[in-house]
């Protein structure tokens, strides 16, 4: 049984996973947008949803979470 929240599943979808990867690499929102072929506002919306899903307040928490998960067998 999967856990659901305000935005559906509490697990990031594929697009959100890509945003997380790029943010963890240290890219700015505008750079993430360029890499994904989207707008900076769309990236900001993805980040808001990601923060809500995972219970984070900022990019640093997100990047630390990503790095800790990347070292294990499951990236997300």
Order of alpha helices (4+ residues) and beta strands (2+ residues): beta-beta-alpha-alpha-alpha-alpha
